[in-house]
Amino acid sequence: MGEGVTIDARMQEALARLTDNEKECLRRRLRQQTAKEMALDLGVSPHAVEKRLKMARAKLGLSSSLEAARLLAASEGYQRTGAQVSDLGAGG
């Protein structure tokens, strides 16, 4: 998923079916958090986190949680935060 991703009506409907918990786990996945880290932060079991990610992937018809997270980010109008590859070589 790059910048300028076009999300069709069917995918918008799928994104709208995501629960707040599923969206939160996807956002955290985009920040490279593991299921265990998410579970600790959210006060749930790692199994619950994995279930939320699995349900989100199923609703979106995707096999990758990271891909699902990127799609959610694109639909919400933001991209990954933090150091980008282009940032790492900058500065001095």
Gaussian input, Z-matrix of N, CA and C with variables (Angstrom, degrees):
# hf/3-21g

backbone

0 1
 N
 C     1     B1
 C     2     B2     1     A1
 N     3     B3     2     A2     1     D1
 C     4     B4     3     A3     2     D2
 C     5     B5     4     A4     3     D3
 N     6     B6     5     A5     4     D4
 C     7     B7     6     A6     5     D5
 C     8     B8     7     A7     6     D6
 N     9     B9     8     A8     7     D7
 C    10    B10     9     A9     8     D8
 C    11    B11    10    A10     9     D9
 N    12    B12    11    A11    10    D10
 C    13    B13    12    A12    11    D11
 C    14    B14    13    A13    12    D12
 N    15    B15    14    A14    13    D13
 C    16    B16    15    A15    14    D14
 C    17    B17    16    A16    15    D15
 N    18    B18    17    A17    16    D16
 C    19    B19    18    A18    17    D17
 C    20    B20    19    A19    18    D18
 N    21    B21    20    A20    19    D19
 C    22    B22    21    A21    20    D20
 C    23    B23    22    A22    21    D21
 N    24    B24    23    A23    22    D22
 C    25    B25    24    A24    23    D23
 C    26    B26    25    A25    24    D24
 N    27    B27    26    A26    25    D25
 C    28    B28    27    A27    26    D26
 C    29    B29    28    A28    27    D27
 N    30    B30    29    A29    28    D28
 C    31    B31    30    A30    29    D29
 C    32    B32    31    A31    30    D30
 N    33    B33    32    A32    31    D31
 C    34    B34    33    A33    32    D32
 C    35    B35    34    A34    33    D33
 N    36    B36    35    A35    34    D34
 C    37    B37    36    A36    35    D35
 C    38    B38    37    A37    36    D36
 N    39    B39    38    A38    37    D37
 C    40    B40    39    A39    38    D38
 C    41    B41    40    A40    39    D39
 N    42    B42    41    A41    40    D40
 C    43    B43    42    A42    41    D41
 C    44    B44    43    A43    42    D42
 N    45    B45    44    A44    43    D43
 C    46    B46    45    A45    44    D44
 C    47    B47    46    A46    45    D45
 N    48    B48    47    A47    46    D46
 C    49    B49    48    A48    47    D47
 C    50    B50    49    A49    48    D48
 N    51    B51    50    A50    49    D49
 C    52    B52    51    A51    50    D50
 C    53    B53    52    A52    51    D51
 N    54    B54    53    A53    52    D52
 C    55    B55    54    A54    53    D53
 C    56    B56    55    A55    54    D54
 N    57    B57    56    A56    55    D55
 C    58    B58    57    A57    56    D56
 C    59    B59    58    A58    57    D57
 N    60    B60    59    A59    58    D58
 C    61    B61    60    A60    59    D59
 C    62    B62    61    A61    60    D60
 N    63    B63    62    A62    61    D61
 C    64    B64    63    A63    62    D62
 C    65    B65    64    A64    63    D63
 N    66    B66    65    A65    64    D64
 C    67    B67    66    A66    65    D65
 C    68    B68    67    A67    66    D66
 N    69    B69    68    A68    67    D67
 C    70    B70    69    A69    68    D68
 C    71    B71    70    A70    69    D69
 N    72    B72    71    A71    70    D70
 C    73    B73    72    A72    71    D71
 C    74    B74    73    A73    72    D72
 N    75    B75    74    A74    73    D73
 C    76    B76    75    A75    74    D74
 C    77    B77    76    A76    75    D75
 N    78    B78    77    A77    76    D76
 C    79    B79    78    A78    77    D77
 C    80    B80    79    A79    78    D78
 N    81    B81    80    A80    79    D79
 C    82    B82    81    A81    80    D80
 C    83    B83    82    A82    81    D81
 N    84    B84    83    A83    82    D82
 C    85    B85    84    A84    83    D83
 C    86    B86    85    A85    84    D84
 N    87    B87    86    A86    85    D85
 C    88    B88    87    A87    86    D86
 C    89    B89    88    A88    87    D87
 N    90    B90    89    A89    88    D88
 C    91    B91    90    A90    89    D89
 C    92    B92    91    A91    90    D90
 N    93    B93    92    A92    91    D91
 C    94    B94    93    A93    92    D92
 C    95    B95    94    A94    93    D93
 N    96    B96    95    A95    94    D94
 C    97    B97    96    A96    95    D95
 C    98    B98    97    A97    96    D96
 N    99    B99    98    A98    97    D97
 C   100   B100    99    A99    98    D98
 C   101   B101   100   A100    99    D99
 N   102   B102   101   A101   100   D100
 C   103   B103   102   A102   101   D101
 C   104   B104   103   A103   102   D102
 N   105   B105   104   A104   103   D103
 C   106   B106   105   A105   104   D104
 C   107   B107   106   A106   105   D105
 N   108   B108   107   A107   106   D106
 C   109   B109   108   A108   107   D107
 C   110   B110   109   A109   108   D108
 N   111   B111   110   A110   109   D109
 C   112   B112   111   A111   110   D110
 C   113   B113   112   A112   111   D111
 N   114   B114   113   A113   112   D112
 C   115   B115   114   A114   113   D113
 C   116   B116   115   A115   114   D114
 N   117   B117   116   A116   115   D115
 C   118   B118   117   A117   116   D116
 C   119   B119   118   A118   117   D117
 N   120   B120   119   A119   118   D118
 C   121   B121   120   A120   119   D119
 C   122   B122   121   A121   120   D120
 N   123   B123   122   A122   121   D121
 C   124   B124   123   A123   122   D122
 C   125   B125   124   A124   123   D123
 N   126   B126   125   A125   124   D124
 C   127   B127   126   A126   125   D125
 C   128   B128   127   A127   126   D126
 N   129   B129   128   A128   127   D127
 C   130   B130   129   A129   128   D128
 C   131   B131   130   A130   129   D129
 N   132   B132   131   A131   130   D130
 C   133   B133   132   A132   131   D131
 C   134   B134   133   A133   132   D132
 N   135   B135   134   A134   133   D133
 C   136   B136   135   A135   134   D134
 C   137   B137   136   A136   135   D135
 N   138   B138   137   A137   136   D136
 C   139   B139   138   A138   137   D137
 C   140   B140   139   A139   138   D138
 N   141   B141   140   A140   139   D139
 C   142   B142   141   A141   140   D140
 C   143   B143   142   A142   141   D141
 N   144   B144   143   A143   142   D142
 C   145   B145   144   A144   143   D143
 C   146   B146   145   A145   144   D144
 N   147   B147   146   A146   145   D145
 C   148   B148   147   A147   146   D146
 C   149   B149   148   A148   147   D147
 N   150   B150   149   A149   148   D148
 C   151   B151   150   A150   149   D149
 C   152   B152   151   A151   150   D150
 N   153   B153   152   A152   151   D151
 C   154   B154   153   A153   152   D152
 C   155   B155   154   A154   153   D153
 N   156   B156   155   A155   154   D154
 C   157   B157   156   A156   155   D155
 C   158   B158   157   A157   156   D156
 N   159   B159   158   A158   157   D157
 C   160   B160   159   A159   158   D158
 C   161   B161   160   A160   159   D159
 N   162   B162   161   A161   160   D160
 C   163   B163   162   A162   161   D161
 C   164   B164   163   A163   162   D162
 N   165   B165   164   A164   163   D163
 C   166   B166   165   A165   164   D164
 C   167   B167   166   A166   165   D165
 N   168   B168   167   A167   166   D166
 C   169   B169   168   A168   167   D167
 C   170   B170   169   A169   168   D168
 N   171   B171   170   A170   169   D169
 C   172   B172   171   A171   170   D170
 C   173   B173   172   A172   171   D171
 N   174   B174   173   A173   172   D172
 C   175   B175   174   A174   173   D173
 C   176   B176   175   A175   174   D174
 N   177   B177   176   A176   175   D175
 C   178   B178   177   A177   176   D176
 C   179   B179   178   A178   177   D177
 N   180   B180   179   A179   178   D178
 C   181   B181   180   A180   179   D179
 C   182   B182   181   A181   180   D180
 N   183   B183   182   A182   181   D181
 C   184   B184   183   A183   182   D182
 C   185   B185   184   A184   183   D183
 N   186   B186   185   A185   184   D184
 C   187   B187   186   A186   185   D185
 C   188   B188   187   A187   186   D186
 N   189   B189   188   A188   187   D187
 C   190   B190   189   A189   188   D188
 C   191   B191   190   A190   189   D189
 N   192   B192   191   A191   190   D190
 C   193   B193   192   A192   191   D191
 C   194   B194   193   A193   192   D192
 N   195   B195   194   A194   193   D193
 C   196   B196   195   A195   194   D194
 C   197   B197   196   A196   195   D195
 N   198   B198   197   A197   196   D196
 C   199   B199   198   A198   197   D197
 C   200   B200   199   A199   198   D198
 N   201   B201   200   A200   199   D199
 C   202   B202   201   A201   200   D200
 C   203   B203   202   A202   201   D201
 N   204   B204   203   A203   202   D202
 C   205   B205   204   A204   203   D203
 C   206   B206   205   A205   204   D204
 N   207   B207   206   A206   205   D205
 C   208   B208   207   A207   206   D206
 C   209   B209   208   A208   207   D207
 N   210   B210   209   A209   208   D208
 C   211   B211   210   A210   209   D209
 C   212   B212   211   A211   210   D210
 N   213   B213   212   A212   211   D211
 C   214   B214   213   A213   212   D212
 C   215   B215   214   A214   213   D213
 N   216   B216   215   A215   214   D214
 C   217   B217   216   A216   215   D215
 C   218   B218   217   A217   216   D216
 N   219   B219   218   A218   217   D217
 C   220   B220   219   A219   218   D218
 C   221   B221   220   A220   219   D219
 N   222   B222   221   A221   220   D220
 C   223   B223   222   A222   221   D221
 C   224   B224   223   A223   222   D222
 N   225   B225   224   A224   223   D223
 C   226   B226   225   A225   224   D224
 C   227   B227   226   A226   225   D225
 N   228   B228   227   A227   226   D226
 C   229   B229   228   A228   227   D227
 C   230   B230   229   A229   228   D228
 N   231   B231   230   A230   229   D229
 C   232   B232   231   A231   230   D230
 C   233   B233   232   A232   231   D231
 N   234   B234   233   A233   232   D232
 C   235   B235   234   A234   233   D233
 C   236   B236   235   A235   234   D234
 N   237   B237   236   A236   235   D235
 C   238   B238   237   A237   236   D236
 C   239   B239   238   A238   237   D237
 N   240   B240   239   A239   238   D238
 C   241   B241   240   A240   239   D239
 C   242   B242   241   A241   240   D240
 N   243   B243   242   A242   241   D241
 C   244   B244   243   A243   242   D242
 C   245   B245   244   A244   243   D243
 N   246   B246   245   A245   244   D244
 C   247   B247   246   A246   245   D245
 C   248   B248   247   A247   246   D246
 N   249   B249   248   A248   247   D247
 C   250   B250   249   A249   248   D248
 C   251   B251   250   A250   249   D249
 N   252   B252   251   A251   250   D250
 C   253   B253   252   A252   251   D251
 C   254   B254   253   A253   252   D252
 N   255   B255   254   A254   253   D253
 C   256   B256   255   A255   254   D254
 C   257   B257   256   A256   255   D255
 N   258   B258   257   A257   256   D256
 C   259   B259   258   A258   257   D257
 C   260   B260   259   A259   258   D258
 N   261   B261   260   A260   259   D259
 C   262   B262   261   A261   260   D260
 C   263   B263   262   A262   261   D261
 N   264   B264   263   A263   262   D262
 C   265   B265   264   A264   263   D263
 C   266   B266   265   A265   264   D264
 N   267   B267   266   A266   265   D265
 C   268   B268   267   A267   266   D266
 C   269   B269   268   A268   267   D267
 N   270   B270   269   A269   268   D268
 C   271   B271   270   A270   269   D269
 C   272   B272   271   A271   270   D270
 N   273   B273   272   A272   271   D271
 C   274   B274   273   A273   272   D272
 C   275   B275   274   A274   273   D273

   B1=1.4443
   B2=1.5166
   B3=1.2596
   B4=1.4463
   B5=1.5124
   B6=1.3122
   B7=1.4493
   B8=1.5150
   B9=1.3159
   B10=1.4457
   B11=1.5150
   B12=1.3234
   B13=1.4580
   B14=1.5188
   B15=1.3246
   B16=1.4493
   B17=1.5220
   B18=1.3268
   B19=1.4579
   B20=1.5185
   B21=1.3452
   B22=1.4578
   B23=1.5309
   B24=1.3287
   B25=1.4654
   B26=1.5310
   B27=1.3232
   B28=1.4604
   B29=1.5262
   B30=1.3331
   B31=1.4598
   B32=1.5258
   B33=1.3287
   B34=1.4626
   B35=1.5270
   B36=1.3262
   B37=1.4656
   B38=1.5208
   B39=1.3171
   B40=1.4627
   B41=1.5266
   B42=1.3221
   B43=1.4642
   B44=1.5262
   B45=1.3237
   B46=1.4630
   B47=1.5282
   B48=1.3373
   B49=1.4739
   B50=1.5265
   B51=1.3279
   B52=1.4623
   B53=1.5260
   B54=1.3244
   B55=1.4636
   B56=1.5265
   B57=1.3291
   B58=1.4625
   B59=1.5238
   B60=1.3369
   B61=1.4637
   B62=1.5293
   B63=1.3277
   B64=1.4609
   B65=1.5285
   B66=1.3301
   B67=1.4653
   B68=1.5264
   B69=1.3231
   B70=1.4629
   B71=1.5301
   B72=1.3196
   B73=1.4631
   B74=1.5259
   B75=1.3195
   B76=1.4649
   B77=1.5262
   B78=1.3196
   B79=1.4744
   B80=1.5228
   B81=1.3174
   B82=1.4573
   B83=1.5254
   B84=1.3091
   B85=1.4688
   B86=1.5225
   B87=1.3144
   B88=1.4533
   B89=1.5267
   B90=1.3193
   B91=1.4685
   B92=1.5273
   B93=1.3228
   B94=1.4649
   B95=1.5261
   B96=1.3305
   B97=1.4588
   B98=1.5186
   B99=1.3262
   B100=1.4570
   B101=1.5238
   B102=1.3257
   B103=1.4643
   B104=1.5243
   B105=1.3228
   B106=1.4645
   B107=1.5292
   B108=1.3303
   B109=1.4650
   B110=1.5297
   B111=1.3365
   B112=1.4635
   B113=1.5239
   B114=1.3280
   B115=1.4585
   B116=1.5225
   B117=1.3235
   B118=1.4654
   B119=1.5264
   B120=1.3182
   B121=1.4646
   B122=1.5273
   B123=1.3332
   B124=1.4620
   B125=1.5273
   B126=1.3360
   B127=1.4558
   B128=1.5160
   B129=1.3336
   B130=1.4675
   B131=1.5239
   B132=1.3105
   B133=1.4658
   B134=1.5323
   B135=1.3304
   B136=1.4729
   B137=1.5277
   B138=1.3411
   B139=1.4647
   B140=1.5347
   B141=1.3331
   B142=1.4665
   B143=1.5242
   B144=1.3204
   B145=1.4647
   B146=1.5201
   B147=1.3300
   B148=1.4699
   B149=1.5283
   B150=1.3231
   B151=1.4670
   B152=1.5268
   B153=1.3317
   B154=1.4682
   B155=1.5229
   B156=1.3242
   B157=1.4619
   B158=1.5278
   B159=1.3299
   B160=1.4635
   B161=1.5257
   B162=1.3321
   B163=1.4605
   B164=1.5312
   B165=1.3259
   B166=1.4652
   B167=1.5244
   B168=1.3345
   B169=1.4748
   B170=1.5199
   B171=1.3260
   B172=1.4670
   B173=1.5307
   B174=1.3196
   B175=1.4655
   B176=1.5232
   B177=1.3258
   B178=1.4629
   B179=1.5265
   B180=1.3274
   B181=1.4605
   B182=1.5142
   B183=1.3324
   B184=1.4569
   B185=1.5256
   B186=1.3154
   B187=1.4634
   B188=1.5172
   B189=1.3254
   B190=1.4582
   B191=1.5302
   B192=1.3277
   B193=1.4660
   B194=1.5177
   B195=1.3147
   B196=1.4567
   B197=1.5253
   B198=1.3267
   B199=1.4613
   B200=1.5349
   B201=1.3311
   B202=1.4624
   B203=1.5216
   B204=1.3248
   B205=1.4622
   B206=1.5283
   B207=1.3095
   B208=1.4725
   B209=1.5250
   B210=1.3224
   B211=1.4534
   B212=1.5322
   B213=1.3168
   B214=1.4617
   B215=1.5297
   B216=1.3179
   B217=1.4644
   B218=1.5223
   B219=1.3159
   B220=1.4621
   B221=1.5273
   B222=1.3289
   B223=1.4654
   B224=1.5229
   B225=1.3228
   B226=1.4647
   B227=1.5263
   B228=1.3259
   B229=1.4481
   B230=1.5110
   B231=1.3045
   B232=1.4615
   B233=1.5149
   B234=1.3043
   B235=1.4598
   B236=1.5144
   B237=1.2954
   B238=1.4659
   B239=1.5224
   B240=1.3212
   B241=1.4502
   B242=1.5115
   B243=1.2966
   B244=1.4598
   B245=1.5105
   B246=1.3066
   B247=1.4626
   B248=1.5185
   B249=1.2864
   B250=1.4502
   B251=1.5239
   B252=1.3080
   B253=1.4411
   B254=1.5226
   B255=1.3356
   B256=1.4543
   B257=1.5339
   B258=1.3416
   B259=1.4603
   B260=1.5290
   B261=1.3060
   B262=1.4508
   B263=1.5204
   B264=1.3215
   B265=1.4593
   B266=1.5156
   B267=1.3186
   B268=1.4701
   B269=1.5219
   B270=1.2553
   B271=1.4659
   B272=1.5271
   B273=1.2810
   B274=1.4204
   B275=1.4194
   A1=108.91
   A2=117.21
   A3=120.35
   A4=110.58
   A5=114.97
   A6=119.50
   A7=108.38
   A8=116.69
   A9=120.79
   A10=113.07
   A11=117.99
   A12=122.06
   A13=108.97
   A14=116.51
   A15=121.35
   A16=108.37
   A17=115.43
   A18=120.78
   A19=107.59
   A20=115.91
   A21=120.00
   A22=110.93
   A23=115.84
   A24=121.73
   A25=111.44
   A26=117.57
   A27=121.11
   A28=110.50
   A29=116.14
   A30=119.91
   A31=110.69
   A32=117.50
   A33=120.44
   A34=110.32
   A35=116.53
   A36=120.65
   A37=110.51
   A38=116.74
   A39=121.04
   A40=110.52
   A41=116.66
   A42=120.97
   A43=110.76
   A44=117.21
   A45=121.52
   A46=111.72
   A47=117.62
   A48=121.54
   A49=112.88
   A50=117.60
   A51=119.81
   A52=110.12
   A53=116.12
   A54=119.98
   A55=109.02
   A56=115.77
   A57=119.60
   A58=110.84
   A59=117.28
   A60=120.96
   A61=111.41
   A62=116.51
   A63=119.99
   A64=110.42
   A65=116.41
   A66=120.10
   A67=110.72
   A68=116.92
   A69=120.07
   A70=110.56
   A71=117.32
   A72=120.10
   A73=110.75
   A74=117.67
   A75=120.20
   A76=111.06
   A77=116.54
   A78=119.05
   A79=110.64
   A80=116.85
   A81=120.95
   A82=110.82
   A83=117.19
   A84=120.74
   A85=109.90
   A86=115.94
   A87=120.54
   A88=111.01
   A89=116.73
   A90=121.78
   A91=111.08
   A92=115.86
   A93=122.80
   A94=114.10
   A95=118.36
   A96=119.97
   A97=109.83
   A98=116.03
   A99=121.14
   A100=108.74
   A101=116.29
   A102=120.73
   A103=110.76
   A104=116.58
   A105=120.22
   A106=110.85
   A107=116.92
   A108=120.97
   A109=111.22
   A110=115.88
   A111=120.20
   A112=110.40
   A113=115.62
   A114=120.76
   A115=111.06
   A116=116.08
   A117=119.96
   A118=110.85
   A119=117.21
   A120=121.75
   A121=112.50
   A122=116.29
   A123=121.38
   A124=113.27
   A125=117.27
   A126=120.59
   A127=114.11
   A128=115.83
   A129=121.57
   A130=108.36
   A131=116.44
   A132=119.90
   A133=109.99
   A134=116.48
   A135=119.05
   A136=111.68
   A137=116.00
   A138=119.98
   A139=110.35
   A140=116.78
   A141=120.57
   A142=110.72
   A143=116.89
   A144=121.16
   A145=110.03
   A146=116.86
   A147=120.70
   A148=110.78
   A149=117.27
   A150=121.17
   A151=110.43
   A152=117.00
   A153=120.44
   A154=111.07
   A155=116.89
   A156=120.61
   A157=111.07
   A158=116.09
   A159=120.76
   A160=110.67
   A161=117.19
   A162=120.86
   A163=110.95
   A164=116.83
   A165=120.58
   A166=110.40
   A167=116.53
   A168=120.01
   A169=110.30
   A170=116.98
   A171=121.04
   A172=111.07
   A173=116.77
   A174=120.45
   A175=111.59
   A176=116.66
   A177=121.17
   A178=112.89
   A179=116.57
   A180=120.02
   A181=113.05
   A182=116.36
   A183=121.60
   A184=110.51
   A185=116.50
   A186=120.54
   A187=112.68
   A188=117.65
   A189=122.03
   A190=110.71
   A191=115.92
   A192=119.84
   A193=111.01
   A194=116.95
   A195=120.17
   A196=110.85
   A197=116.89
   A198=120.48
   A199=110.00
   A200=116.34
   A201=120.41
   A202=110.86
   A203=116.31
   A204=120.90
   A205=110.76
   A206=116.28
   A207=120.23
   A208=111.02
   A209=116.72
   A210=121.02
   A211=110.12
   A212=117.13
   A213=121.05
   A214=109.95
   A215=116.76
   A216=120.94
   A217=110.52
   A218=117.30
   A219=120.97
   A220=110.42
   A221=116.66
   A222=119.86
   A223=111.77
   A224=116.19
   A225=120.49
   A226=111.90
   A227=116.24
   A228=120.29
   A229=115.63
   A230=117.36
   A231=118.57
   A232=109.14
   A233=115.25
   A234=122.26
   A235=108.61
   A236=116.20
   A237=121.94
   A238=110.99
   A239=114.57
   A240=119.43
   A241=108.95
   A242=116.10
   A243=119.86
   A244=110.33
   A245=115.97
   A246=121.60
   A247=110.46
   A248=115.65
   A249=122.33
   A250=107.70
   A251=117.68
   A252=122.05
   A253=110.07
   A254=116.85
   A255=120.46
   A256=111.85
   A257=117.79
   A258=122.12
   A259=111.91
   A260=117.29
   A261=121.20
   A262=112.31
   A263=117.08
   A264=119.24
   A265=112.51
   A266=117.21
   A267=121.49
   A268=110.27
   A269=116.34
   A270=120.84
   A271=110.33
   A272=114.31
   A273=109.24
   A274=117.54
   D1=112.39
   D2=177.83
   D3=-102.89
   D4=-175.27
   D5=176.27
   D6=-66.98
   D7=151.30
   D8=179.46
   D9=76.14
   D10=24.43
   D11=179.05
   D12=-66.36
   D13=132.09
   D14=176.70
   D15=-96.15
   D16=125.18
   D17=-179.17
   D18=-109.93
   D19=116.49
   D20=-176.82
   D21=-76.85
   D22=173.02
   D23=-175.60
   D24=-61.29
   D25=-38.24
   D26=-179.58
   D27=-63.26
   D28=-42.24
   D29=179.97
   D30=-70.89
   D31=-35.33
   D32=175.92
   D33=-60.43
   D34=-40.71
   D35=177.97
   D36=-64.48
   D37=-40.86
   D38=178.65
   D39=-64.26
   D40=-42.89
   D41=178.30
   D42=-62.84
   D43=-36.72
   D44=-179.76
   D45=-67.11
   D46=-23.15
   D47=179.33
   D48=-81.10
   D49=-10.72
   D50=179.04
   D51=-67.53
   D52=139.74
   D53=175.95
   D54=-78.45
   D55=164.51
   D56=176.53
   D57=-60.54
   D58=-38.24
   D59=179.37
   D60=-65.34
   D61=-40.68
   D62=178.08
   D63=-64.56
   D64=-42.56
   D65=179.04
   D66=-62.70
   D67=-42.46
   D68=-179.32
   D69=-62.38
   D70=-41.93
   D71=178.54
   D72=-65.15
   D73=-38.73
   D74=177.77
   D75=-65.53
   D76=-41.54
   D77=178.00
   D78=-61.49
   D79=-41.21
   D80=179.36
   D81=-69.05
   D82=-32.76
   D83=177.00
   D84=-64.35
   D85=-36.68
   D86=178.17
   D87=-65.31
   D88=-27.06
   D89=177.09
   D90=-88.01
   D91=14.52
   D92=175.50
   D93=67.98
   D94=22.08
   D95=176.00
   D96=-76.76
   D97=143.98
   D98=174.57
   D99=-82.43
   D100=165.99
   D101=177.60
   D102=-60.02
   D103=-37.49
   D104=179.61
   D105=-65.57
   D106=-43.27
   D107=178.05
   D108=-63.53
   D109=-43.21
   D110=177.79
   D111=-60.46
   D112=-44.75
   D113=-177.95
   D114=-59.83
   D115=-44.13
   D116=178.81
   D117=-62.18
   D118=-45.34
   D119=-179.34
   D120=-65.32
   D121=-38.33
   D122=-174.12
   D123=-91.37
   D124=-9.58
   D125=179.74
   D126=72.95
   D127=32.13
   D128=177.66
   D129=-128.31
   D130=176.18
   D131=179.49
   D132=-82.30
   D133=155.44
   D134=174.04
   D135=-57.68
   D136=-32.35
   D137=178.02
   D138=-62.25
   D139=-41.23
   D140=178.80
   D141=-63.12
   D142=-40.49
   D143=178.00
   D144=-63.04
   D145=-47.31
   D146=179.53
   D147=-60.18
   D148=-38.69
   D149=178.82
   D150=-65.10
   D151=-42.21
   D152=178.58
   D153=-62.45
   D154=-43.25
   D155=178.69
   D156=-65.24
   D157=-40.33
   D158=179.41
   D159=-63.79
   D160=-43.95
   D161=179.44
   D162=-64.61
   D163=-39.94
   D164=178.03
   D165=-62.55
   D166=-45.25
   D167=178.70
   D168=-60.66
   D169=-42.85
   D170=-179.04
   D171=-63.24
   D172=-44.73
   D173=179.97
   D174=-62.68
   D175=-35.10
   D176=-178.08
   D177=-89.79
   D178=-9.11
   D179=-179.75
   D180=70.69
   D181=32.75
   D182=-178.60
   D183=-118.44
   D184=155.34
   D185=179.55
   D186=-101.19
   D187=-8.11
   D188=-176.18
   D189=-118.64
   D190=127.14
   D191=176.22
   D192=-65.01
   D193=-36.43
   D194=179.27
   D195=-65.67
   D196=-40.82
   D197=177.30
   D198=-64.06
   D199=-41.15
   D200=177.39
   D201=-63.09
   D202=-40.07
   D203=179.02
   D204=-64.36
   D205=-41.09
   D206=178.92
   D207=-65.30
   D208=-38.31
   D209=177.85
   D210=-64.66
   D211=-44.55
   D212=177.50
   D213=-60.19
   D214=-45.19
   D215=179.54
   D216=-59.12
   D217=-44.08
   D218=179.65
   D219=-63.39
   D220=-38.85
   D221=-178.94
   D222=-70.40
   D223=-27.91
   D224=-179.46
   D225=-91.61
   D226=-1.94
   D227=172.99
   D228=83.76
   D229=24.32
   D230=175.25
   D231=-139.67
   D232=161.46
   D233=177.49
   D234=-116.48
   D235=179.04
   D236=-178.80
   D237=-57.84
   D238=138.91
   D239=176.31
   D240=-100.71
   D241=165.79
   D242=-179.61
   D243=104.35
   D244=-175.35
   D245=-177.73
   D246=-64.04
   D247=133.28
   D248=175.43
   D249=-103.63
   D250=160.07
   D251=-179.91
   D252=-54.28
   D253=-42.68
   D254=-179.32
   D255=-65.81
   D256=-25.78
   D257=179.64
   D258=-74.97
   D259=-28.75
   D260=-171.79
   D261=-66.87
   D262=-33.23
   D263=-179.49
   D264=-88.09
   D265=-10.24
   D266=-178.16
   D267=-80.09
   D268=165.76
   D269=177.75
   D270=86.75
   D271=-177.21
   D272=-176.33
   D273=-160.60

